[in-house]
């Protein structure tokens, strides 16, 4: 699943007729998370991925592709798949370069800092500074939270956190975020997962830049998250309305250092914590279905973050249950499925799931080797700079 340049595809091409294998392309979020998952064993993958994404980083404002200066792309296809062409996705020279991601830019900063390669940080300084400017601007535009909005052009994504979808109401596979009454929340939406990535990114940026501004922004965002996101709030609408729904996102906040006993205690209840991993959405939620893409299934990469978050919060027994349960589910189902359902009899395959998903391969390695991706080592690669030259 690695290209000749050394960065990973999001999924392998179909390995048989039952495998959709539909993400054989560079995906910013996916490729970066894979890079973090296998970082101790394969730092070369992180270097290749960071360089590739920096080369494709946004340089201008383009409403059609959602490109913006400093923004890391969501996905790139050299040859546009027919399904995306039919849906009206923006084409460029027969391919697609689309930037509609609320968190890929954050993950770029997280992985660069985690790598700890100060020579590469110096090489990519223009890129990480531009990414930092984009993130600060996104927070300012979002009233202190990272938000993503509905597109007014054909193609693209209406919700752009990792639970992304073109249409949460019309999604036949259960993708995206819904209100408890089944309606779509209003955009621009601030989902909990994207806030977790943003606070981790600001901390990473502070280690790269040495700027007090970045450190203070990370603390301010963590406080804002605790005030805005109760254990049952998956997202915040523009008017401040809470979108209800406990889910695996609680583990993302814990992983990012937004530590709260309330989050951890909610995450380990049986409607979320199964013997085979963490559900994306509570079994008590009206929109729940065990086979729903983002609304009840279990994703190994998502549970990997939750495992790390529970461990950071001191819930070691529950964390170990997640770790061993996900590994057992992957072993039971075979290969490295993108996601799976948990039924009364245990893990069940989901037809839409890719059979070999890169961040499932990464999660399996990271869980087996008890690597949570959290950086607790010495200070980062901040360079000495003259006063006033830290931005």
C-alpha positions in Angstrom: 0.0 0.0 0.0 3.0 2.3 -0.1 3.7 4.2 -3.3 7.2 4.3 -4.8 7.6 7.7 -3.2 7.0 6.0 0.2 3.7 7.5 1.3 0.6 5.3 1.9 -2.6 5.0 -0.1 -5.7 5.1 2.1 -6.7 1.6 1.0 -5.3 -1.1 -1.2 -6.9 -1.7 -4.6 -9.7 -4.4 -4.5 -8.2 -7.8 -3.6 -11.4 -9.7 -4.6 -14.9 -9.1 -5.8 -16.2 -8.5 -2.2 -13.6 -5.7 -1.6 -14.7 -2.2 -2.5 -11.1 -1.0 -2.3 -12.4 2.5 -3.1 -9.7 4.8 -1.5 -6.6 4.0 -3.5 -5.3 7.5 -3.4 -3.5 10.0 -1.2 -5.8 11.1 1.6 -4.3 13.7 3.9 -5.9 12.7 7.2 -5.6 8.9 6.5 -2.0 9.0 5.3 -0.9 11.2 8.3 -2.6 9.0 10.9 -1.0 5.9 9.3 2.4 7.7 9.5 1.8 8.3 13.2 0.7 4.8 13.9 3.9 3.2 12.6 6.2 6.0 13.4 8.5 4.0 15.8 9.2 1.3 13.2 8.9 3.3 9.9 9.8 7.0 10.3 10.5 7.1 6.6 6.8 6.8 5.9 6.1 10.0 7.9 8.9 11.8 6.1 7.6 10.9 2.7 4.0 11.7 3.6 4.9 15.1 5.1 7.0 16.1 2.1 4.2 15.0 -0.4 1.5 16.9 1.5 3.7 20.0 1.9 4.3 20.0 -1.8 0.5 19.9 -2.4 -0.3 22.4 0.4 -2.9 25.0 -0.5 -1.5 28.2 -2.0 -4.6 30.1 -3.0 -8.3 30.5 -2.3 -10.4 28.3 -4.6 -14.0 27.8 -3.5 -14.5 25.0 -6.0 -11.8 22.7 -4.5 -11.9 24.4 -1.1 -8.2 25.1 -1.4 -6.9 27.8 1.0 -3.4 29.0 1.8 -1.7 26.7 4.3 -4.4 24.0 4.1 -3.5 20.3 3.7 -5.5 18.5 1.1 -8.3 15.9 1.9 -7.7 13.7 -1.2 -5.9 13.6 -4.5 -6.7 11.4 -7.4 -4.4 11.4 -10.5 -7.4 10.0 -12.5 -10.8 10.9 -11.1 -13.0 7.9 -10.3 -16.2 7.8 -12.4 -18.4 7.8 -9.2 -16.9 11.2 -8.2 -17.2 12.6 -11.7 -20.9 11.7 -11.7 -21.4 13.4 -8.4 -19.9 16.6 -9.8 -16.6 16.7 -7.9 -14.3 19.5 -9.2 -11.8 18.2 -11.8 -8.3 19.4 -12.5 -6.6 18.0 -15.6 -8.7 14.8 -15.4 -7.9 14.3 -11.7 -9.1 15.6 -8.3 -7.3 17.7 -5.7 -9.8 18.4 -3.0 -9.1 20.3 0.2 -12.4 19.8 2.1 -11.0 18.6 5.4 -11.4 20.1 8.8 -8.5 18.3 10.4 -5.9 17.2 7.9 -4.0 20.4 8.5 -4.0 19.7 12.2 -2.7 16.1 11.7 0.1 17.5 9.5 1.4 19.5 12.5 0.9 16.6 14.9 2.9 14.2 12.8 5.7 16.6 12.0 6.2 17.3 15.7 5.9 13.6 16.7 8.6 12.7 14.2 11.1 14.8 16.1 13.3 15.3 12.9 14.6 18.8 13.4 16.3 18.8 10.0 13.0 18.0 8.3 11.2 20.6 10.5 13.6 23.2 9.2 13.2 22.0 5.6 9.4 22.2 5.9 9.3 25.4 8.0 7.4 27.4 5.4 4.8 24.6 5.2 4.2 24.2 9.0 4.1 28.0 9.5 1.5 28.2 6.8 -0.4 25.4 8.3 -0.3 27.1 11.7 -1.6 30.3 10.1 -4.5 28.4 8.6 -5.4 26.8 11.9 -5.4 30.0 13.8 -7.5 31.7 11.1 -10.0 28.7 11.2 -10.3 29.1 14.9 -10.9 32.8 14.6 -13.4 32.4 11.9 -15.2 29.7 13.8 -15.6 31.7 17.0 -12.9 29.7 18.8 -13.7 26.3 17.3 -12.8 24.6 14.0 -15.9 24.5 11.9 -16.8 23.1 8.5 -19.7 24.2 6.3 -22.0 22.9 3.7 -20.8 23.3 0.1 -22.8 25.5 -2.2 -21.2 23.9 -5.3 -21.6 20.5 -6.8 -19.5 17.6 -5.4 -17.4 17.7 -2.3 -18.4 17.1 1.3 -21.0 18.7 3.5 -19.4 17.5 6.7 -15.6 17.4 6.8 -14.4 16.0 10.1 -13.3 12.3 9.9 -17.0 11.4 10.0 -17.3 13.0 6.6 -20.3 12.7 4.2 -21.9 14.4 1.3 -25.3 14.2 2.9 -25.9 12.8 6.4 -29.7 12.4 6.0 -29.5 10.8 2.6 -26.5 8.6 3.4 -27.5 5.0 2.6 -24.5 3.7 4.6 -25.0 5.7 7.8 -22.3 8.3 7.3 -21.9 11.6 9.1 -23.5 13.3 12.1 -27.2 13.6 12.7 -29.3 15.2 15.3 -31.2 12.9 17.6 -34.4 13.6 15.6 -32.8 12.4 12.4 -32.3 15.8 10.8 -29.0 17.3 9.7 -27.3 19.8 12.0 -26.7 23.2 10.6 -23.3 24.3 9.2 -20.7 25.5 9.8 -20.5 22.6 12.3 -17.9 22.1 15.0 -17.5 18.4 15.6 -15.6 17.1 18.6 -13.1 15.0 16.7 -11.8 18.0 14.8 -11.4 20.0 18.0 -9.4 17.2 19.5 -7.0 17.2 16.4 -6.8 21.0 16.6 -5.8 21.2 20.3 -3.1 18.5 19.6 -2.0 20.5 16.6 -1.6 23.7 18.6 0.5 21.9 21.1 2.6 20.5 18.3 2.9 23.9 16.7 4.1 25.4 20.0 6.9 22.8 20.1 7.8 23.6 16.5 7.7 27.4 16.8 8.5 28.1 20.4 5.8 30.8 20.3 3.8 31.5 23.5 0.9 32.4 21.3 0.6 28.8 20.1 0.9 27.4 23.6 -1.7 29.8 24.9 -4.1 29.0 22.0 -3.8 25.3 22.8 -4.8 25.9 26.5 -7.6 28.2 25.5 -9.0 25.7 23.0 -8.8 22.9 25.6 -10.8 25.0 28.1 -13.4 26.0 25.4 -13.8 22.3 24.5 -14.5 21.3 28.2 -17.0 24.1 28.4 -18.8 23.4 25.2 -18.6 19.6 24.8 -20.3 17.7 27.5 -20.1 13.9 27.4 -23.2 13.7 25.3 -22.3 16.4 22.8 -20.8 15.3 19.5 -20.9 18.7 17.7 -21.9 22.3 18.1 -24.1 24.2 15.6 -23.5 27.8 14.6 -26.0 29.1 17.1 -24.4 27.1 19.9 -27.0 24.3 19.8 -25.5 21.0 21.0 -25.8 18.0 18.8 -26.4 15.1 21.1 -24.6 11.8 20.7 -22.0 10.1 22.9 -19.4 8.2 20.9 -15.8 7.3 20.3 -15.0 11.0 19.9 -14.7 11.0 23.7 -11.5 9.0 23.2 -10.1 11.5 20.8 -10.5 14.3 23.4 -8.8 12.2 26.0 -6.0 11.3 23.6 -5.5 15.0 22.8 -5.0 15.8 26.5 -8.5 17.2 27.1 -8.7 15.0 30.2 -11.9 14.7 32.1 -13.2 11.9 34.3 -16.6 12.6 32.8 -15.4 11.8 29.3 -13.6 8.7 30.3 -16.4 7.4 32.5 -18.9 7.9 29.7 -16.7 6.2 27.2 -16.5 3.0 29.1 -20.2 2.4 29.5 -21.4 -0.8 27.6 -23.3 1.2 24.9 -19.9 2.4 23.7 -17.3 0.0 25.0 -17.8 -3.4 23.4 -15.6 -6.5 23.9 -14.2 -5.7 20.4 -13.6 -2.0 20.4 -15.3 1.4 20.8 -18.6 2.2 18.9 -18.6 5.4 16.9 -22.0 6.2 18.3 -23.9 5.1 21.4 -26.2 2.1 21.0 -28.8 4.2 22.8 -28.8 6.9 20.2 -31.9 7.0 17.9 -29.6 7.0 14.8 -27.5 4.0 15.9 -27.1 0.9 13.8 -24.3 -1.5 14.4 -23.5 -1.6 10.6 -23.8 2.2 10.1 -20.6 3.7 8.7 -20.1 6.5 11.3 -23.1 5.9 13.6 -22.5 2.6 15.4 -19.7 0.6 13.7 -16.3 0.1 15.2 -13.2 1.5 13.4 -9.8 0.1 14.5 -8.0 3.4 14.0 -10.6 5.2 15.9 -10.5 2.7 18.8 -6.7 3.0 18.7 -7.0 6.7 19.6 -9.6 5.8 22.2 -7.2 3.2 23.7 -4.5 5.8 24.0 -7.0 8.3 25.5 -8.3 5.9 28.1 -4.8 5.0 29.1 -3.8 8.7 29.4 -6.9 9.2 31.7 -5.8 6.3 34.0 -8.5 3.8 32.9 -5.9 1.1 32.3 -8.2 -2.0 32.5 -10.7 -0.5 30.1 -7.9 0.6 27.7 -6.5 -2.9 27.7 -9.9 -4.3 26.9 -10.0 -2.0 23.8 -6.5 -3.0 22.7 -7.0 -6.7 23.0 -10.6 -6.6 21.6 -9.7 -4.7 18.4 -6.7 -7.1 17.8 -9.0 -10.1 18.3 -11.7 -8.6 16.0 -9.1 -8.0 13.2 -7.8 -11.6 13.6 -11.3 -13.0 13.6 -12.4 -11.1 10.4 -9.2 -11.5 8.5 -7.1 -9.0 6.6 -7.4 -5.4 7.9 -11.0 -4.2 7.5 -11.8 -0.5 7.4 -14.6 -1.0 10.0 -16.8 -3.7 11.3 -20.0 -4.2 13.3 -20.3 -5.7 16.7 -23.4 -7.9 17.1 -24.5 -10.3 19.8 -22.2 -12.9 18.5 -19.1 -10.7 18.1 -17.5 -8.9 15.2 -19.4 -8.9 11.9 -18.2 -7.7 8.4 -19.7 -4.7 6.8 -20.2 -4.9 3.1 -19.0 -1.3 2.4 -15.8 -1.7 4.3 -12.5 -1.9 2.4 -10.8 -5.2 3.1 -7.3 -3.7 3.5 -7.4 -0.2 5.0 -4.1 1.5 5.7 -5.0 2.9 9.1 -6.3 -0.5 10.2 -2.9 -2.0 9.3 -1.3 0.8 11.3 -3.7 0.4 14.2 -2.9 -3.3 14.4 0.8 -2.6 14.6 0.4 0.2 17.1 -1.9 -1.8 19.4 0.2 -4.9 19.2 3.3 -2.8 20.1 1.5 -0.6 22.6 2.3 2.6 20.8 -0.3 5.3 21.4 1.3 8.1 19.3 1.5 10.5 22.3 4.7 12.5 22.6 6.1 12.8 26.1 9.8 13.3 25.3 12.0 16.3 25.3 11.1 19.8 23.9 10.4 20.0 20.2 12.3 21.6 17.4 11.7 25.2 18.2 14.5 27.3 16.7 16.2 30.3 18.3 14.7 33.4 16.8 15.0 37.1 17.3 12.2 38.8 19.3 9.1 39.3 17.1 10.3 36.8 14.5 8.5 33.7 15.9 5.6 33.8 13.4 
